[in-house]
Amino acid sequence: MSTIVCLNKPYGVLSQFTPEGKWRALDEFIPVKGVYVAGRLDADSEGLLILTDDGKLQARISDPKHKLEKTYWAQVEGVPDEAALDRLRAGIELSDFTARPAKVRRIDEPPGLWQRDPPIRYRAAIPTAWLEIRISEGKNRQVRRVTAAIGYPTLRLIRAAIGALSLDGLGLGQWRRIDGDYQDLQGKIE
C-alpha cells in the first residue's frame, strides 16, 4: 500500500522536514511519517507539493523524462502581449538549457486565492497580470527564469496541479492523504 500526501505549501516553507535559517519546514504541516517530496517547490513559491512513500511513484512524479504536466499560476510584472507569450510557447533558450515549449495563457486572478504573507511588492505605475503556464519538465526556477527572459518577471508563483492532482479543496497549509496501490495511485496523478 502506497501513500500520497498533497499539501498546499505556503510561501516561506522549504520542501523538506527540517527548517533552515528564516525558512520554515514541512514538519509544521504534515504529521505523516515516512513520506518524501516528489518534485520540489522553492521556499518563495506556493501551492501543490506532493509527498509519497513509494520510490517508483516519486520518480514518476518528479522525473522530467515522464513528461508529467505541471500547472503553475504566475503573477508577473507588466502585461505580456501574445507575441511575448508566443516566445514561451516556442521554448526559451536560457544560459544553461533550453526550456521546452510551454502551454501558456493569460488568466484572471484565480478565484479563492489566499493572501500571500508577506504580500508581493506593489507599484502603482506598473500593472501585473496572471498567467497559467503548463510545463512538463520543471528545472530549477524554470517558470521564474522563462518569464524574466521575455521581460515579465514573476512576482508570485503558485503550482496549481501536477498531472491530475490539484489544489482543489485544499486551503493554505492544508493537506490530504491518498492511499492505494502503485497502479491505482499512478492513475490518479496522470
C-alpha positions as CSV (number, residue, x, y, z in Angstrom):
1,M,0.0,0.0,0.0
2,S,1.4,3.4,-1.0
3,T,0.6,6.8,0.3
4,I,0.5,10.2,-1.4
5,V,0.2,13.4,0.6
6,C,-0.9,16.6,-1.2
7,L,-0.1,19.8,0.6
8,N,-0.9,23.4,-0.3
9,K,2.5,24.7,0.7
10,P,2.7,28.3,1.9
11,Y,5.3,30.9,1.0
12,G,8.4,30.6,3.1
13,V,8.3,26.9,3.7
14,L,11.1,24.6,2.4
15,S,10.3,21.3,0.6
16,Q,12.0,19.4,3.4
17,F,11.2,18.5,7.0
18,T,14.0,20.5,8.6
19,P,13.9,24.3,8.9
20,E,16.9,26.4,7.8
21,G,17.6,29.9,8.7
22,K,14.5,32.1,8.2
23,W,12.6,29.3,6.3
24,R,10.0,27.0,7.9
25,A,9.7,23.3,7.2
26,L,7.1,20.7,6.3
27,D,7.1,19.2,9.8
28,E,4.8,22.1,10.8
29,F,2.1,20.9,8.4
30,I,2.4,17.2,7.8
31,P,2.2,14.7,10.6
32,V,2.5,11.7,8.3
33,K,5.9,9.8,8.7
34,G,7.9,8.1,6.0
35,V,6.9,10.3,3.0
36,Y,9.3,12.2,0.8
37,V,8.9,15.1,-1.6
38,A,8.2,14.3,-5.2
39,G,9.0,17.4,-7.2
40,R,10.3,20.3,-5.0
41,L,8.9,23.8,-4.7
42,D,11.3,26.7,-3.8
43,A,10.6,28.4,-0.4
44,D,9.4,31.5,-2.3
45,S,6.9,29.5,-4.3
46,E,3.5,28.3,-3.1
47,G,1.0,25.6,-3.9
48,L,0.8,21.9,-4.6
49,L,3.5,19.8,-3.1
50,I,3.3,16.0,-3.4
51,L,5.0,13.6,-1.0
52,T,4.9,9.8,-1.2
53,D,6.5,6.8,0.5
54,D,6.7,5.0,-2.9
55,G,10.1,5.5,-4.7
56,K,8.7,4.4,-8.1
57,L,5.8,6.8,-7.8
58,Q,8.1,9.6,-6.6
59,A,10.3,9.1,-9.7
60,R,7.2,9.0,-11.9
61,I,6.0,12.4,-10.5
62,S,9.3,14.2,-10.4
63,D,11.5,12.9,-13.3
64,P,11.1,15.1,-16.4
65,K,11.5,12.0,-18.7
66,H,7.9,11.0,-17.8
67,K,6.7,14.4,-19.0
68,L,4.0,14.7,-16.3
69,E,2.4,18.1,-16.8
70,K,2.7,20.7,-14.1
71,T,0.4,23.7,-14.0
72,Y,1.5,27.0,-12.5
73,W,-0.2,30.3,-11.9
74,A,2.3,33.1,-12.2
75,Q,1.6,36.7,-11.3
76,V,4.0,38.7,-13.5
77,E,5.1,42.3,-13.5
78,G,3.6,44.0,-16.6
79,V,1.0,42.7,-19.0
80,P,2.6,40.4,-21.7
81,D,1.1,40.5,-25.2
82,E,0.5,37.5,-27.4
83,A,4.0,37.9,-29.0
84,A,5.6,37.6,-25.6
85,L,3.5,34.5,-24.8
86,D,4.4,33.0,-28.2
87,R,8.0,33.1,-27.1
88,L,7.2,30.9,-24.2
89,R,5.1,28.6,-26.4
90,A,8.1,28.2,-28.7
91,G,10.6,27.4,-25.9
92,I,13.1,29.7,-24.4
93,E,16.9,29.4,-24.5
94,L,18.4,30.1,-21.2
95,S,22.1,30.2,-20.3
96,D,22.3,26.5,-19.1
97,F,19.4,24.8,-21.0
98,T,16.6,25.4,-23.5
99,A,13.2,25.3,-21.8
100,R,10.7,23.1,-23.8
101,P,7.7,24.9,-25.2
102,A,5.1,25.8,-22.6
103,K,1.3,25.9,-22.8
104,V,0.6,29.4,-21.6
105,R,-2.4,31.8,-21.5
106,R,-3.4,34.9,-19.6
107,I,-6.0,34.3,-16.9
108,D,-7.9,36.4,-14.3
109,E,-6.6,36.1,-10.7
110,P,-7.5,32.6,-9.7
111,P,-10.8,32.6,-7.7
112,G,-10.5,32.0,-3.9
113,L,-6.8,32.8,-3.9
114,W,-5.4,33.3,-0.4
115,Q,-3.4,36.4,0.5
116,R,0.4,35.9,0.5
117,D,2.3,36.6,3.7
118,P,4.3,38.7,3.0
119,P,2.4,40.3,0.1
120,I,4.2,40.9,-3.2
121,R,5.7,44.3,-3.9
122,Y,3.1,46.7,-5.3
123,R,3.9,49.5,-7.7
124,A,1.1,51.9,-8.7
125,A,2.6,52.7,-12.0
126,I,3.3,49.1,-13.1
127,P,0.3,46.7,-13.6
128,T,0.5,43.0,-13.1
129,A,-1.0,40.1,-14.9
130,W,-1.7,36.4,-14.2
131,L,-0.5,33.6,-16.5
132,E,-1.4,29.9,-16.4
133,I,1.8,28.1,-17.5
134,R,1.9,24.3,-18.1
135,I,5.2,22.6,-18.4
136,S,6.4,19.0,-18.4
137,E,10.0,19.4,-17.2
138,G,10.5,21.6,-14.1
139,K,14.1,22.6,-14.0
140,N,15.4,24.8,-11.1
141,R,13.4,28.0,-11.0
142,Q,12.3,27.4,-14.6
143,V,9.0,29.4,-14.6
144,R,10.6,32.4,-13.0
145,R,13.5,32.2,-15.4
146,V,11.5,32.0,-18.6
147,T,9.1,34.8,-17.6
148,A,12.1,37.0,-16.8
149,A,13.7,36.1,-20.1
150,I,10.7,37.6,-22.0
151,G,10.7,40.7,-19.9
152,Y,8.0,39.9,-17.4
153,P,9.5,38.9,-14.0
154,T,7.4,36.6,-11.8
155,L,6.3,38.3,-8.6
156,R,4.2,35.3,-7.2
157,L,4.3,31.7,-8.3
158,I,1.8,29.0,-7.3
159,R,1.8,25.4,-8.5
160,A,-1.9,24.6,-9.1
161,A,-1.6,21.0,-10.3
162,I,0.7,18.1,-11.0
163,G,-0.9,15.8,-13.6
164,A,-4.5,15.1,-12.3
165,L,-3.7,16.1,-8.7
166,S,-4.6,19.7,-7.9
167,L,-5.1,22.2,-5.1
168,D,-8.9,21.9,-5.4
169,G,-10.3,21.8,-1.8
170,L,-7.0,22.5,-0.1
171,G,-6.7,25.7,1.9
172,L,-3.3,27.3,2.5
173,G,-1.3,24.9,4.7
174,Q,-3.8,22.1,4.5
175,W,-3.1,18.6,3.3
176,R,-4.9,15.4,2.3
177,R,-3.8,11.8,2.2
178,I,-4.5,9.4,-0.7
179,D,-3.8,5.6,-0.1
180,G,-3.7,2.8,-2.7
181,D,-1.5,0.5,-4.6
182,Y,1.0,1.8,-7.1
183,Q,-1.2,1.3,-10.2
184,D,-4.2,2.9,-8.6
185,L,-2.2,5.9,-7.5
186,Q,-0.4,6.3,-10.8
187,G,-3.8,6.6,-12.5
188,K,-4.7,9.5,-10.0
189,I,-1.6,11.5,-11.0
190,E,-1.8,11.2,-14.8
